[in-house]
Amino acid sequence: MPSTRRDAVTALGALAGACLLKPAPSRAETSRTPIKVGQIGVAHAHASKLSVYRKSPDYEVVGIVEADPALRKAAEASEVYRGLPWMTEEQLLNVDGLQAVLVETHVRDSLRTAGQCIAAEKHVHLDKPAGASLRDYTQLLEQAAERKLMVQMGYMYRYNPAILMLHKFIEQGWLGEVFEVHTVMSKVVPPADRTELAEFAGGMMFELGCHIIDLVVGVLGAPEHITPFAKQVDRSDSLIDNMLAVFDYPQATATVKTSAVEVEGFARRQLVVCGTGGTFHIQPLDNPQARVALSEPRGVYHKGYQDIEFPRFERYVADAADMAQVIRGDKPMAFSYAHDLAVQTAVLKASRMI
């Protein structure tokens, strides 16, 4: 890798305070006018999130780009893309009034594509993980910061209601000093998908573990040290399919576990945060439920264990809504450039890619 950890640390410092975007032209006007958005690529596993933007009154989807004829043909048969104009990348980026682009290409192409969007002065939603080059991702964030443009990462649990409640508990001091975080993110990956994911040496940590690394960094910040462990269960291909990383902090440790071979893995996806004042256990993550233990009563919650249920969580709805608020100048970015760079640095270290 041409990028270095020292470069990332330097960039973190430079980007740490950059959270505010350039003001919207007119808040009154933009609050009434849908934000014009387009999508480049349908190759990513989460590309169908475009349906969220099509349903949202905050957005007008103006076009879709896919250069691969086979991918485009398959997408044209999907309800997600039905009725949308198909364009070249150049045509989309030159649509009058276009403000944002969803980058849903193959991961190998995502940073190049996002860079072209930033150069064209467009906000970007970039699906995960943020490419294989820390140097290129750092440059992308620096260019976005210079232009005061948003690069929203597509980590799908950021606006999960259980995660939001966890952060409220932490902010109010109800969990005390956090000393342990435990995460699991697994599933069974079918053979055809395994072959595609094996393109990257980071295996399932790079592909799937990145979601929960985002959560760990959200709770504890950037770790002092990461120790990765990589095992392979299914040897029919080269995918590293059973991975663990230990994150070391001055007063805490975190474990990140991910695999491609766990039966009913979705049900065991979890985030456990242990503090001196209580434990917050979210499982499963996708349709969240929480089991919380407190050392003393806190607000409406009693001492000891209690179960908390949440409304059905639909991925990306809150992400899209938050992005609209940021673009319109109603709020700063919820996740700074520095946070996202810290996450990507941790992802690449835990994946043994730097």
NORTA-V775456 format. One record per residue. N is the residue number from 0. PSI is psi in whole degrees, -180 to 180 (NA if undefined). BURIAL is # if it has 16 or more other ideal C-beta (glycine too) atoms within 10 Angstrom, else .. Layout:
N PSI BURIAL
N PSI BURIAL
This chain:
0 130 .
1 -22 .
2 160 #
3 160 .
4 -35 .
5 -40 .
6 -39 .
7 -42 #
8 -43 .
9 -44 .
10 -35 #
11 -45 #
12 -40 .
13 -31 #
14 -7 #
15 -38 .
16 1 .
17 96 #
18 -16 #
19 133 .
20 170 #
21 145 .
22 146 .
23 151 #
24 -44 .
25 114 .
26 -40 .
27 -42 .
28 -47 .
29 -25 #
30 -21 .
31 -21 .
32 126 .
33 146 #
34 127 #
35 125 #
36 148 #
37 172 #
38 136 #
39 116 #
40 146 #
41 9 #
42 -29 #
43 148 #
44 -22 .
45 17 .
46 -25 #
47 -5 #
48 -13 #
49 -28 #
50 -32 .
51 -42 #
52 -33 #
53 -32 #
54 -20 .
55 134 #
56 -11 .
57 -16 #
58 152 #
59 115 #
60 117 #
61 -15 #
62 165 #
63 143 #
64 132 #
65 112 #
66 -23 .
67 118 .
68 -39 .
69 -43 .
70 -40 #
71 -43 .
72 -44 .
73 -40 .
74 -35 #
75 -24 .
76 -6 .
77 141 .
78 -28 .
79 -38 #
80 -2 #
81 131 .
82 -7 .
83 147 #
84 133 .
85 135 .
86 169 #
87 164 .
88 -42 #
89 -42 .
90 -43 .
91 -48 #
92 -13 #
93 9 .
94 130 #
95 125 .
96 2 .
97 131 #
98 -28 #
99 153 #
100 135 #
101 124 #
102 109 #
103 39 #
104 -180 #
105 147 .
106 -36 #
107 -23 .
108 -5 #
109 -41 #
110 -39 #
111 -46 .
112 -45 #
113 -38 #
114 -38 #
115 -35 #
116 -43 #
117 -42 #
118 -30 .
119 9 .
120 40 .
121 143 #
122 154 #
123 136 #
124 115 #
125 119 #
126 158 #
127 164 #
128 167 #
129 56 #
130 177 #
131 -7 #
132 114 #
133 -35 #
134 -47 #
135 -37 #
136 -40 #
137 -44 #
138 -39 #
139 -47 #
140 -38 #
141 -43 #
142 -39 .
143 -43 #
144 -41 #
145 -38 .
146 -1 .
147 49 .
148 150 #
149 135 #
150 97 #
151 122 #
152 144 #
153 46 #
154 120 #
155 -3 #
156 4 #
157 -36 #
158 16 #
159 130 #
160 -32 #
161 -37 #
162 -42 #
163 -40 .
164 -40 #
165 -47 #
166 -33 .
167 -43 .
168 -44 #
169 -46 #
170 -34 .
171 0 .
172 12 .
173 -23 #
174 -1 #
175 -147 .
176 121 .
177 126 #
178 -9 .
179 136 .
180 134 #
181 130 #
182 148 #
183 135 #
184 98 #
185 169 #
186 179 #
187 121 .
188 125 #
189 158 .
190 -44 .
191 -40 .
192 -34 .
193 -43 #
194 -41 .
195 -42 #
196 -24 #
197 -5 .
198 -33 .
199 136 #
200 -17 .
201 -7 #
202 -141 #
203 -23 #
204 -41 #
205 -43 #
206 -48 #
207 -38 #
208 -21 #
209 -33 #
210 -44 #
211 -22 #
212 -38 #
213 -40 #
214 -41 #
215 -47 #
216 -33 #
217 -32 #
218 -46 #
219 -10 #
220 -170 .
221 132 #
222 157 #
223 -34 .
224 148 .
225 130 #
226 112 .
227 149 #
228 132 .
229 127 #
230 158 .
231 123 #
232 -54 .
233 113 .
234 19 .
235 -11 .
236 -169 .
237 8 .
238 126 #
239 108 #
240 6 #
241 101 #
242 150 #
243 142 #
244 137 #
245 123 .
246 128 #
247 129 .
248 163 #
249 -41 .
250 14 .
251 162 #
252 153 .
253 142 #
254 138 #
255 117 #
256 132 #
257 143 #
258 164 #
259 11 #
260 13 #
261 117 #
262 132 .
263 39 .
264 -30 #
265 -37 .
266 -23 .
267 5 #
268 129 #
269 160 #
270 122 #
271 124 #
272 120 #
273 128 #
274 172 #
275 -15 .
276 -4 #
277 173 #
278 136 #
279 111 #
280 113 #
281 121 #
282 127 #
283 170 #
284 -33 #
285 -38 .
286 81 .
287 142 #
288 149 .
289 144 #
290 117 .
291 133 #
292 135 #
293 144 #
294 -18 .
295 162 .
296 140 .
297 113 #
298 -125 .
299 2 .
300 140 #
301 168 .
302 144 .
303 -166 .
304 146 .
305 151 .
306 139 .
307 128 .
308 154 .
309 159 .
310 158 .
311 131 .
312 123 #
313 119 .
314 143 #
315 -10 #
316 -49 .
317 -32 #
318 -48 #
319 -42 #
320 -41 .
321 -41 #
322 -39 #
323 -42 #
324 -41 .
325 -46 #
326 -36 #
327 -2 #
328 16 #
329 -18 .
330 159 .
331 169 .
332 138 #
333 -27 #
334 120 #
335 164 #
336 -39 #
337 -41 #
338 -47 #
339 -35 #
340 -38 #
341 -40 #
342 -48 #
343 -36 #
344 -45 #
345 -40 #
346 -46 #
347 -36 #
348 -46 #
349 -25 #
350 -1 #
351 33 #
352 -9 #
353 NA #
